[in-house]
Amino acid sequence: MASRPSPRMLAETPVGSSRRPIRLLIALGSPMECQLVLTAAKRSRQQLKVVACAVSRADILHCFSRGNVDVALINADLEDGRMAGLELLPEIQAACRETHVVMLFDTWNDDLILHAFRAGAKGVFCRSEKKLDMLWKCIAAVHDGQVWASSGQLHLLLNSLRATPIREATPIREAASSGMNLLATRETEVANLVAVGLPNKEIALRLGITEHTVSNYLFNIYNKIGISSRVELVLYVIKQREEHGAAN
């Protein structure tokens, strides 16, 4: 049997704007699925340029090696088997930190959503929603550095952190990216309280400061870590705690 070519490179999608289109990798369970999503992407109002399609772990890694992927839309299940795409996330994060991943699920599952975010996904999307316009918005938001999560998913992340008492929370450590600085003691306290789901008003009461001061601390935290939202701060704290636990 002739070997299947890997990966399938696709022609550039014409765009009428001066802004560079988002270079998108589509990784699904079969070539037919990839083609259907590719066809839909061409009709999207977002500026998308599908640079390749992939159906296996080897395909995906080969695509990343080219260095021309901004956002990867990866299905949890691939040609390799169930959860092959999800299991590949840590490897992608280790090798391609500049590329953002949107993980695609057939149905919602709390444990899988948590696993995807903890492994480095910047967005999650469920195929059962059948709202392609929202999928394109998700891809654009992730490309712009945002985290795509519904309010329910954010509560899920916060609830997963509440199992760890605040007094036992691991202080946030310096991130690997250049230019990051260690947070001051009070900034660390604010970050940890945000991560367990407390609003600014309750954080202010806990720490004996004003809500305005809490907002100022958050502004400084965002700048130091290099994030732009409360959701991203929660994910950052989760990741730092898990890395600290693995190191110990």
Secondary structure, 3 states (H helix, E strand, C coil): CCCCCCCEECCCCCCCCCCCCEEEEEECCCHHHHHHHHHHHHCCCCCEEEEEEECCHHHHHHHHHCCCCCEEEEECCECCECCHHHHHHHHHHHHCCCCEEEEEECCCCHHHHHHHHHHCCCEEEEHHHCCHHHHHHHHHHHHCCCCECCHHHHHHHHHHHHCCCHHHCCCCCCCCCCCCCCCCHHHHHHHHHHHCCCCHHHHHHHHCCCHHHHHHHHHHHHHHHCCCCHHHHHHHHHHHHHHHHHHC
